[in-house]
């Protein structure tokens, strides 16, 4: 099985840390984010991992190294320009000739990838989107009213939202929807497929998941490492 990790972003939300170190190489516990991801994918039997790079691409390659790591073949794919969260696949068009996993390079998760692959293989869709339900704090009291009277109030309830988890199961057929050498996001791909009445499957995960996109979640990642990834 093959996987593609998107590791080319600028990581602006984590500046100034990412001014010198690209986000996928930021340390979490004793390892980098990217090293944790590679080790986790290796555990599930992935044989080839493509790392799509742009920002500080040579730095990423020099630290991670090519050839084998964790018993997995590591192949670097440099974007000629920023290509978004889906465009980098166009650079790997010839290599992605079997089903594969695409994931963001700033995610920590203990998702059961084997279960996802089995699920994706059983769907009549070239794209299976992994989703996660997260709770977002709401800073106001929620008022329930009827006519001109208040009938209930809930103080600062949490809002539950189902979001894209930044992990996708794809079949090679997906490549015909991705333009060549063009900035193209996964949201654009999904909308395009829906507009064309093409099926997009959903896999709702319940395992641990964290998007490292802010100083607060980066601090949370240090705690998560001790619990889930050490």
C-alpha positions in Angstrom: 0.0 0.0 0.0 1.2 3.5 -0.8 0.6 6.8 1.1 1.2 10.4 0.3 2.0 12.9 3.1 1.5 16.6 2.3 4.6 18.3 3.9 5.0 21.4 1.8 2.9 24.0 3.7 4.3 27.2 5.1 2.9 26.7 8.6 2.2 30.4 9.1 -0.1 29.8 12.1 2.9 28.4 14.0 5.3 31.2 13.3 7.9 32.0 14.6 8.6 28.3 15.1 8.2 27.6 11.4 10.4 30.4 10.2 13.4 28.1 10.7 11.8 24.6 11.0 9.0 23.4 8.6 6.0 22.4 10.5 6.2 18.6 9.7 9.7 18.6 11.4 8.7 20.3 14.6 9.5 18.1 17.5 6.7 16.3 19.4 8.1 14.4 22.3 11.3 12.6 21.1 10.4 12.7 17.4 9.2 15.0 14.6 5.6 15.1 13.5 6.6 13.5 10.2 8.6 10.8 11.8 5.7 9.8 14.0 3.4 9.7 10.9 5.9 7.5 8.9 6.3 5.1 11.9 2.6 4.8 12.3 2.0 4.1 8.6 4.8 1.5 8.7 3.0 -0.2 11.5 0.0 -0.7 9.3 2.1 -2.3 6.5 2.6 0.6 4.1 5.5 -0.1 1.8 6.0 3.2 0.0 5.5 6.7 1.4 5.7 9.8 -0.9 6.4 13.0 0.9 5.2 16.0 -1.1 7.4 19.1 -0.3 7.7 22.7 -1.2 8.6 25.0 1.7 12.2 24.1 2.8 12.0 21.0 0.7 15.8 20.3 0.9 15.7 20.7 4.6 12.9 18.2 5.0 14.7 15.7 2.8 18.0 16.1 4.6 16.5 15.4 8.0 14.1 12.6 7.1 16.5 11.0 4.5 15.5 9.0 1.5 15.7 5.2 0.9 14.3 3.2 3.7 13.0 4.4 7.1 11.0 2.1 9.5 11.3 -0.5 6.7 9.4 1.7 4.3 10.6 3.2 1.0 10.6 7.0 1.4 10.3 9.0 -1.9 10.3 12.8 -2.0 8.2 14.7 -4.5 9.1 18.4 -4.8 6.3 20.8 -6.0 7.5 23.3 -8.6 5.2 25.9 -6.9 2.5 25.7 -4.2 -0.1 23.2 -5.4 -2.5 23.1 -2.4 -3.8 20.0 -0.7 -4.6 18.0 -3.8 -2.5 19.5 -6.6 0.6 17.7 -5.4 -0.9 14.4 -6.6 -0.5 15.6 -10.2 3.3 15.4 -9.8 2.9 11.7 -8.8 0.4 10.8 -11.4 2.4 7.9 -12.8 3.4 6.4 -9.4 -0.1 6.3 -7.9 -1.4 3.4 -10.0 -3.0 1.5 -7.1 -5.3 2.7 -4.2 -3.5 5.0 -1.8 -3.9 7.1 1.3 -3.4 10.9 1.2 -2.9 12.8 4.5 -1.9 16.1 5.8 1.6 16.4 7.3 0.4 18.1 10.5 -1.9 15.4 11.9 -1.4 13.1 14.8 -3.8 10.1 14.9 -4.0 6.5 15.9 -6.6 5.8 13.2 -6.8 2.2 12.2 -5.6 2.5 8.6 -6.3 -1.1 7.8 -9.9 -0.6 8.7 -10.1 2.5 6.5 -8.5 0.7 3.6 -11.0 -2.2 3.9 -13.9 0.3 4.1 -12.6 2.3 1.1 -12.2 -0.8 -1.1 -15.8 -1.7 -0.4 -17.2 1.6 -1.5 -18.3 2.5 -5.1 -16.3 5.7 -5.0 -12.8 6.8 -6.1 -12.7 9.1 -3.0 -13.4 8.2 0.6 -13.1 11.2 3.0 -12.3 10.6 6.6 -14.3 12.8 9.0 -14.1 13.5 12.7 -16.6 15.1 15.1 -15.1 17.8 17.2 -16.5 20.1 19.9 -16.1 23.9 19.5 -16.7 26.1 22.6 -19.6 28.5 22.2 -19.1 31.7 24.3 -22.7 32.8 24.7 -25.8 31.6 26.4 -28.1 29.7 24.0 -31.7 31.0 24.2 -34.7 28.9 23.2 -37.8 31.0 22.7 -41.4 30.6 21.7 -43.3 33.6 20.5 -42.2 36.4 22.9 -41.2 34.2 25.8 -38.0 32.4 26.7 -38.7 28.7 27.4 -35.1 27.5 28.1 -31.5 28.7 28.2 -28.3 26.7 27.9 -25.2 28.4 29.2 -22.3 28.4 26.8 -22.9 25.0 25.1 -20.3 23.2 23.0 -21.0 23.0 19.3 -20.4 19.7 17.7 -19.2 19.8 14.1 -18.2 17.0 11.7 -15.1 18.1 9.9 -12.6 16.9 7.3 -9.9 15.0 9.2 -7.2 15.6 6.5 -7.0 11.9 5.6 -8.4 10.3 2.4 -8.6 6.9 0.7 -8.2 7.3 -3.1 -8.3 5.1 -6.1 -6.2 5.9 -9.2 -9.4 7.0 -11.0 -9.3 10.1 -8.9 -6.4 11.4 -10.9 -8.5 12.4 -13.9 -10.2 15.1 -11.7 -6.9 16.7 -10.7 -5.5 19.4 -13.0 -1.8 19.4 -14.0 0.6 21.7 -12.2 -2.3 23.8 -10.8 -3.1 25.0 -7.2 -6.0 22.7 -6.3 -7.5 22.0 -2.9 -9.2 18.9 -1.6 -12.3 21.0 -1.0 -12.3 22.0 -4.7 -12.0 18.3 -5.6 -14.9 17.3 -3.4 -17.2 20.1 -4.7 -16.3 19.3 -8.3 -17.2 15.6 -7.8 -20.5 16.5 -6.1 -21.4 18.9 -8.9 -20.8 16.1 -11.4 -22.9 13.7 -9.3 -20.0 11.5 -8.6 -20.0 9.5 -5.3 -17.9 10.7 -2.4 -17.8 8.2 0.4 -17.5 9.1 4.1 -15.6 7.3 6.8 -16.3 8.7 10.3 -13.4 8.0 12.6 -13.7 7.8 16.4 -10.0 7.3 17.3 -7.7 10.0 18.6 -7.0 12.8 16.2 -5.2 16.2 16.4 -4.6 18.9 13.9 -1.4 20.7 14.9 -2.3 24.1 13.6 -1.8 26.6 16.5 0.5 27.1 19.5 -2.3 25.6 21.7 -2.6 22.4 19.7 1.2 22.1 19.4 1.3 22.1 23.2 -1.5 19.6 23.3 0.6 17.4 20.9 3.3 17.1 23.5 0.9 15.6 26.0 -0.7 13.4 23.3 2.8 12.0 22.4 3.2 10.6 26.0 -0.2 9.0 25.9 -0.6 7.7 22.4 2.7 7.7 20.4 5.7 7.2 22.8 
